[in-house]
Amino acid sequence: MKKIILVTLIIVAVLLIGGIYLNLNKKNSAEIQTQEKNQVLIKNFAFSPSEIVIKSGETITWKNLDSATHTIVSDSENEIISDELNKEEEFSHTFNQAGTYNYHCSLHTSMKGKIIVG
């Protein structure tokens, strides 16, 4: 009888742990799937991805997922200049010239990114 109870408890524990693991994986998959092509997510005070390669004429969209306000400003300060983005707000820019465009958040200067246009 004690063995049956022990085996039952082990099975229940394995099922609970497995369910928690599967639920966490579903959540991470959903986050990954929400990122569209040529989209940079702003989360945890970072640009993700921090570097992206596109073709001339393509558009990049930044989406702020942080509760803090952020901006997107090219290091040269003349190619990309966004307004302040609050949570869930987006900014898009079309790159028509080949080149490398380094950018940052003017409010949090440690946040840096790069767009390479071929």
Rosetta blueprint (number, residue, H / E / L):
1 M L
2 K H
3 K H
4 I H
5 I H
6 L H
7 V H
8 T H
9 L H
10 I H
11 I H
12 V H
13 A H
14 V H
15 L H
16 L H
17 I H
18 G H
19 G H
20 I H
21 Y H
22 L H
23 N H
24 L H
25 N H
26 K H
27 K H
28 N H
29 S H
30 A H
31 E H
32 I H
33 Q H
34 T H
35 Q L
36 E L
37 K L
38 N L
39 Q E
40 V E
41 L E
42 I E
43 K E
44 N L
45 F L
46 A E
47 F E
48 S E
49 P L
50 S L
51 E E
52 I E
53 V E
54 I E
55 K L
56 S L
57 G L
58 E L
59 T E
60 I E
61 T E
62 W E
63 K E
64 N E
65 L L
66 D L
67 S L
68 A L
69 T L
70 H E
71 T L
72 I L
73 V E
74 S E
75 D L
76 S L
77 E L
78 N L
79 E L
80 I L
81 I E
82 S L
83 D L
84 E L
85 L E
86 N L
87 K L
88 E L
89 E L
90 E E
91 F E
92 S E
93 H E
94 T E
95 F L
96 N L
97 Q L
98 A L
99 G E
100 T E
101 Y E
102 N E
103 Y E
104 H E
105 C L
106 S L
107 L L
108 H L
109 T L
110 S L
111 M L
112 K E
113 G E
114 K E
115 I E
116 I E
117 V E
118 G L
